[in-house]
């Protein structure tokens, strides 16, 4: 069972409030986000690095991968995909990056989904 999509967003913003506004626009696409970390990016203080996850319910890997691809395609094109990687006992890992997102202020994002328990 696939239950969450993990996200890492890099947002162009000099204040946390402005970064939160961009994150709110992202939530309109991917649904409610649970924030894990929300910090100014140490390499570039004009960006915020946000690690979070969103709820995702899908049983089969084929359907999960397709559903995630449809979702990330709404955030940007030119997605670099890694996987799916298949492991023993039916475990699947799938991830990707996008450096050309559609949402103004969103600089780059990474997504990650697996069915590890």
N, C-alpha and C positions, 0 to 999 in steps of 0.2 A: 504494500500500500504506500502510495506517495502522499505525504501529508502537508509538506511545506515547500515553498520555493525560497531559497536563501538569496539575498541581494546584497550587493555592495555598490553604492552610488557615490560618484564624485560630482559635487555640485559647485558651480561657480557662484560664490557669494562671500561677502566680507563679514556678514553678521549671521548669527544663528537664526534670527527671525526671517531673514531673506532666504536662507537655506530651507527653513521649514515651509515657506511658501512654495518653493519648487517641489518639495516632498509631498505637499498636499496635492499638487497637480499630478504627480506620479501615482498617488493613491487612487485618483479617479480612474486610472487605467488598470492597475494591478490589484486594487482592493486594499483593505485596511492592512497597515504594516505594523509589526511589532518591532520596536527599535531595540537593537542590541548595543550599539555604540553610535554616538553622534558627536564627532569631534572635528576641530579644525585640522586640515591635512598638514602633517608636519613638514612635508617637502614644499608645500605651496600654501601660504597663509591666506591666499585669495580663494581657497576651495575648502569645502567641508567633505569629510569622508563619513559616510553613513552605512553601517552594517545593520541589516534588518531581515525579517522574514515575513512572508505572507502565507495565509492559509491556502491549501491546495489539496483537493481530494480526488484521487484517481487510482484505480486498481492496476490496470495493465500498463506495462512500460511503453507500448506503442501509442496508446491513447495519451499517456502522461507526456511523452515527448512531443507529440503533435500539439497538445493543448498548451504546453509551455512555449513552443515555437510561435503559435498564433498570438499568445500573450506578449512575448518580447517584440514581435513584429509591430505591435502597436506603439512601442516605445522608440523604435528606431530600425533602420535597415542596416545592411552590411554587418550582420552578426557573425562573429567567428565562433564556430561550434566545436566543442571538444566532446567526443564520444558519439553515441553512448558507449560506455564501458560496461561490459558484462562480466559478472563475477559468479562464484559458486553460489548455490542455493537461491538462484534467481535474483540476486542483488544487481541493481543497475544504477549507474552514476552518469549524469548528463549535465554539462555546463556550457557557458559561452560568455563572450564579451561583445560590447558594442561601443565604438568610439565616435559614432555619428548619430546620436539620439535626436528625436524630434522635439522633445520638450525643452523650451528655452530655459537656460540655466543648468541643465543637466549636461555634464561634460563627458562622462563615461560611466558605464555600468557593467557589472558582472552578475550572472545568475547561476544558480546551482540547485539541482534537484536530485534526490536519491531515495531509495526505499530501504535504507539501512535501519535496523532496529536496535 
